[in-house]
Amino acid sequence: MSTSTEVTTFKPEALVTGGKNYVNVNDDVSAPLERFPAKTWWICFIAAILAFSLGAVLAAQMFMDGLGVLGLNQPNGWGIFIVNFVFWVGIGHAGTLISAVLFLFRQKWRTAINRSAEAMTIFAVMTALLFPVIHTGRPWYAAIWLLPYPNQRHLWVNFRSPLLWDVFAVGTYFTISLTFWFVGLIPDLASIRDRAKNPIRKTIYTLLSLGWRGSNKNWSHYETTYMILAGLSTPLVLSVHSVVSFDFATSNVPGWHTTIFPPYFVAGAIFSGFAMVVTLLVIAREAFNLKSYITLNHLEKMNKIIMATGMVVGYAYSCEFFIAWYSGSPFERFAFINRAFGPYWWAYWIMVSCNVFIPQVFWFKKARTSIPVMFVVSLFVNIGMWFERFVIVVTSLHRDFLPSNWKYYVPTWYDWGITLGSFGWFFIWFLLFCRVLPVIAMAEVKGVMNLEEGDEKHDPSPLKEVPAHG
Amino acid sequence: MDNQTQAPHLAGVIGFFSDPHQLLHATEKVRDSSYKHFDAFTPYPVHGMDAAQGLKRSPLPFVTFAAGLTGCTLGFLLQYWTSVVDWPIIVGGKPFNSWPAFVPVMFECTILFAGLATVGAMFLLNGLPNHKRKSFDPRITRDQFALLIEAPVALEADRTEQFNESKAAEFLKSIGAKEVKSVYSEGWF
């Protein structure tokens, strides 16, 4: 019964539920680090190692026999490896978006998820980097020839090539993400150090935490650094996938040669990355009992972002078609009609269904807040976004200007096995991360616990009975 | 420097407070007192504490700016020198100094230099890494809010006499510390 004189106040939802206090945060988040891994962890870990081993064996065989063992042909010089590269770099982008962009927008709910999302970024970039390097067939050369250094051939790298921009963009992205992540970890590593009982554990975390002891003189510089890194990472993350899209957009292949690519790739990257974060967090909060910290509310917000970015991606799909028609170029028009109705029609419609149609269920709050629904949708989005890159790479290449040059591309089991291996590689790192580092940024969560309405700025009190202050 | 090999010296007196508000107000009182060397210790950054402590703004943004500018310039010079001076090759019919094509690498170098320099400068200002530093109390990185009044570090051996330990403890108690203890350190800050 509100009257006109009544003031309506907005009460923010609690970011941490279950009546937790500061001590609980440390105990709950550190618990998985301080006990012997459960059976499920070992099963997952061994499965990841087996998958990685399969990929490694196949890759070694590929180095001996040559790239002919892959499905690549003329004109399909790029295939599953490049699809995987773009897919994994894209996955990484959500981590930076959560840690940097949401930080700048003061989205306090990010504190529950930023640590694991940033970890995902780093491991995804490590996975992505494997592909262009092994795709050369001679990775031991590729790894150094990519860099500009004075050499006996007296040659420099080609700075006008987007492939070289990629080296700088992805290299910088990896370095800065790792730095940002580590800076965020320092206070939490100190927490782990201070509660460690085992002397070996104590020594390791003492070294890792660099001697942090929570001095406010240190916090002052620390917070400035964190803010600056967030500010630097934001344009960086946009540049990385833009540069990845230049690999395609600066060529003249119909279907690649479009100006929409940079924003379209960035939106797709955020979309797929958020889906991967949801997939991982739904499992992690269950496995490590972190439901009070990674709440349904947080997951719901991520689902909203998934739906929003999914529609941006859907808009890009339709825009591409419009521009292909509007351009008047018969090759452009053919490329897009061929994409949707040609030999790879199935890949195109898997992509559209998974990325545009399926996320629409998030219009309903029931779906947004249902763990099984969001888990399944996030898996579909991951599949859909993998197919998006497949559609871009393969459907554009397989039928270019000259019909005598057309050929269907079929990946071999080397392609698939090495792809599976990349998932193994990613999960090995992620599973190890869950065991040795705090998966939630404890210091940051403490800063946003039990925020009273209107208190965002000056009230960091953990207590409900806040004393009047002025 | 010899001090490090000797017995730990008195670093100061530390008082514990039950919540950040009390700490904030207590810090303001210390700031306005005659004690010049003091620091707050908290499990997370408490907002308003910099002002309560009378700290100036961190100079780090200037480091970021200078390093970013350096990175951008070096990124351009690397590309200019290799493409125009050392081995000019015509690529795609473009001029040797095709600077628009150099922008992405210049941008990435800007970010790389700025980010790493900022973190490096933060470590320098904070005296990290220093694995010999131990927590004054393991609870500080968990849930305790503490205020340290430092014993002035002088070169004289009798510096502890200049600093009245019990007086500082009394003062901390008078401004609301629920627990007070003396802390010893091997090499402070």
Interface residues (C-beta under 8 A of the other chain):
Chain A: N21 Y22 V23 N26 P148 H154 L155 W156 V157 N158 F159 R160 P162 L164 W165 F168 A169 G171 T172 T175 I176 T179 F180 V183 I186 P187 A190 S191 R193 D194 R195 T206 L207 L210 G211 W212 R213 G214 S215 N216 K217 N218 W219 S220 H221 Y222 E223 T224 T225 I228 L229 L232 S233 P235 L236 S239 V243 F246 A443 E444 K446 G447 K457 H458 D459 P460 S461 P462 L463 V466 P467 H469
Chain B: D19 P20 H21 H25 D39 A40 F41 T42 P43 Y44 P45 V46 H47 G48 M49 D50 Q53 L55 R57 S58 L60 P61 T64 L78 Q79 T82 S83 D86 W87 V91 G92 K94 S98 A101 F102 P104 V105 F107 E108 C109 I111 L112 A114 G115 L116 T118 V119 M122 F123 L125 N126 G127 L128 P129 N130 H131 K132 R133 K134 S135 F136 P138 R139 I140 T141 R142 D143
